[in-house]
Amino acid sequence: MDGGAEQRQQGDALVTLTEGEWAGWSFWKGGDPFEDLTGPFYWRRDDDGGVRCAFRAEPRHMNGGGFMHGGCLMTFADSCLFEIARPALGERFGVTATFSSEFIGAVPLGSLVECTGEVTRGGRSLIFVRATVTADGEPAMTFSGVIKRTGPRNS
């Protein structure tokens, strides 16, 4: 895996993959221990500037019923919230202020889990996002969230 030079926060490196299923996709490594444990969650910018986030459903992501655990989906969605908002965040850091989700479909083992969304409003201190998560193209979750901007990113 080849790493990039861009930094999100101290100890957090951007890694862009060059081969395999995720060639051309990036992920953040080292700055969020919980995301490092549950992910990696990949992302890439589309030609239109939008972001697409994704990962593959593995056995460690499943609940006792054999489908993806809701907490795993919410962790992925929170990660997506920030990737979708990244252009609006600029050089600032942020925290999740509110997060609302609706589970609308199951995610079976092996599914390609993807998320796309949009910033619906970006103000001086708050960024509003809404998005949809799919499993193999079928809707699995919708969510909306608000990011509260904080200080500048550490370098």
C-alpha angles and dihedrals in degrees: 000000000000118000126216126225098233115111126210097182137335111308093007115115129189110234120194116193121224102189143029129034092326100046108147093020124111136208137184116246130193106008101084114041093194093052089046088054097047100033161358092215110194129211141178137180116247122223090261091056095256121127129238119197124193149162138171119254107244131186090260089061095056130102127220091276093060097253130102114290112248091230090058091052090049092049090051091046092051089052089049090049089065096043091051090048096042096103090051092046092056111174093342129100123227146189131219106260098176134004128183125180141179121202107215104164142018124257112219125206112279095023122144102239114203136175133198128173148140144241104250095187136359120193135170095282108007133058119195120206136179126186149162127230118206134190112213087339096309119114112257105162142002123201145173128197145173124224119206110212115230132177129320119297117265115246 
